[in-house]
Amino acid sequence: MDLQLVRAAIDGERRALARVLSSLENRTMSLEQIKQEFPEIFEHKSDETWSSIAITGAPGVGKSCLI
């Protein structure tokens, strides 16, 4: 797993995020690996509020892999 790619995605680099999502969809990277290396991005404090986001895009681009 390319941890630098995941770190870049966390830091807001859109291309890195796209590559991470593709790796997850193609199963060359697992969410468990990311959770082990970057547990802080999965933590949720009870006093935080959550927002909803909408994922849009052309058919077949992998939107459903995010759900």
Phi and psi in degrees as GROMACS dihedral restraints (atoms count N, CA, C in turn):
[ dihedral_restraints ]
;  ai    aj    ak    al  type     phi  dphi    fc
    3     4     5     6     1   -90.3    20    10
    4     5     6     7     1    96.3    20    10
    6     7     8     9     1   -67.0    20    10
    7     8     9    10     1   -30.0    20    10
    9    10    11    12     1   -64.6    20    10
   10    11    12    13     1   -35.4    20    10
   12    13    14    15     1   -66.6    20    10
   13    14    15    16     1   -43.0    20    10
   15    16    17    18     1   -63.9    20    10
   16    17    18    19     1   -44.8    20    10
   18    19    20    21     1   -59.5    20    10
   19    20    21    22     1   -42.1    20    10
   21    22    23    24     1   -63.0    20    10
   22    23    24    25     1   -40.0    20    10
   24    25    26    27     1   -63.6    20    10
   25    26    27    28     1   -42.4    20    10
   27    28    29    30     1   -62.0    20    10
   28    29    30    31     1   -36.4    20    10
   30    31    32    33     1   -78.0    20    10
   31    32    33    34     1    -1.3    20    10
   33    34    35    36     1   102.9    20    10
   34    35    36    37     1     8.2    20    10
   36    37    38    39     1   -78.0    20    10
   37    38    39    40     1   116.9    20    10
   39    40    41    42     1   -65.5    20    10
   40    41    42    43     1   -39.5    20    10
   42    43    44    45     1   -66.3    20    10
   43    44    45    46     1   -38.5    20    10
   45    46    47    48     1   -64.2    20    10
   46    47    48    49     1   -41.4    20    10
   48    49    50    51     1   -60.8    20    10
   49    50    51    52     1   -43.4    20    10
   51    52    53    54     1   -61.2    20    10
   52    53    54    55     1   -41.2    20    10
   54    55    56    57     1   -68.0    20    10
   55    56    57    58     1   -39.5    20    10
   57    58    59    60     1   -63.4    20    10
   58    59    60    61     1   -45.4    20    10
   60    61    62    63     1   -61.3    20    10
   61    62    63    64     1   -41.1    20    10
   63    64    65    66     1   -63.5    20    10
   64    65    66    67     1   -40.8    20    10
   66    67    68    69     1   -64.5    20    10
   67    68    69    70     1   -39.0    20    10
   69    70    71    72     1   -66.0    20    10
   70    71    72    73     1   -44.0    20    10
   72    73    74    75     1   -64.2    20    10
   73    74    75    76     1   -38.4    20    10
   75    76    77    78     1   -84.5    20    10
   76    77    78    79     1    -1.3    20    10
   78    79    80    81     1    63.0    20    10
   79    80    81    82     1    29.0    20    10
   81    82    83    84     1   -90.8    20    10
   82    83    84    85     1    -8.1    20    10
   84    85    86    87     1  -140.9    20    10
   85    86    87    88     1   143.7    20    10
   87    88    89    90     1  -113.7    20    10
   88    89    90    91     1   151.2    20    10
   90    91    92    93     1   -63.4    20    10
   91    92    93    94     1   -32.4    20    10
   93    94    95    96     1   -62.3    20    10
   94    95    96    97     1   -39.7    20    10
   96    97    98    99     1   -61.7    20    10
   97    98    99   100     1   -44.1    20    10
   99   100   101   102     1   -66.0    20    10
  100   101   102   103     1   -41.5    20    10
  102   103   104   105     1   -60.8    20    10
  103   104   105   106     1   -38.4    20    10
  105   106   107   108     1   -68.1    20    10
  106   107   108   109     1   -40.3    20    10
  108   109   110   111     1   -83.2    20    10
  109   110   111   112     1   -29.6    20    10
  111   112   113   114     1  -132.8    20    10
  112   113   114   115     1    62.1    20    10
  114   115   116   117     1   -63.3    20    10
  115   116   117   118     1   -24.7    20    10
  117   118   119   120     1   -64.0    20    10
  118   119   120   121     1   -25.8    20    10
  120   121   122   123     1   -80.5    20    10
  121   122   123   124     1    -8.6    20    10
  123   124   125   126     1  -106.1    20    10
  124   125   126   127     1    -2.2    20    10
  126   127   128   129     1   -77.4    20    10
  127   128   129   130     1   144.1    20    10
  129   130   131   132     1  -134.3    20    10
  130   131   132   133     1   119.8    20    10
  132   133   134   135     1   -87.8    20    10
  133   134   135   136     1   143.1    20    10
  135   136   137   138     1   -64.5    20    10
  136   137   138   139     1   -21.1    20    10
  138   139   140   141     1   -88.7    20    10
  139   140   141   142     1    -0.3    20    10
  141   142   143   144     1   -85.6    20    10
  142   143   144   145     1   147.2    20    10
  144   145   146   147     1  -100.9    20    10
  145   146   147   148     1   151.0    20    10
  147   148   149   150     1  -111.0    20    10
  148   149   150   151     1   151.0    20    10
  150   151   152   153     1  -119.1    20    10
  151   152   153   154     1   156.8    20    10
  153   154   155   156     1   -95.9    20    10
  154   155   156   157     1   146.5    20    10
  156   157   158   159     1  -126.5    20    10
  157   158   159   160     1   154.8    20    10
  159   160   161   162     1  -111.0    20    10
  160   161   162   163     1   136.6    20    10
  162   163   164   165     1  -108.0    20    10
  163   164   165   166     1   118.7    20    10
  165   166   167   168     1  -121.1    20    10
  166   167   168   169     1   159.6    20    10
  168   169   170   171     1   163.5    20    10
  169   170   171   172     1   174.1    20    10
  171   172   173   174     1   -68.0    20    10
  172   173   174   175     1   155.2    20    10
  174   175   176   177     1   -57.8    20    10
  175   176   177   178     1   137.9    20    10
  177   178   179   180     1    84.6    20    10
  178   179   180   181     1     9.3    20    10
  180   181   182   183     1   -93.7    20    10
  181   182   183   184     1    -0.3    20    10
  183   184   185   186     1   101.3    20    10
  184   185   186   187     1    19.1    20    10
  186   187   188   189     1   -60.6    20    10
  187   188   189   190     1   -38.6    20    10
  189   190   191   192     1   -69.2    20    10
  190   191   192   193     1   -18.2    20    10
  192   193   194   195     1   -71.0    20    10
  193   194   195   196     1   -14.1    20    10
  195   196   197   198     1   -84.1    20    10
  196   197   198   199     1   -17.2    20    10
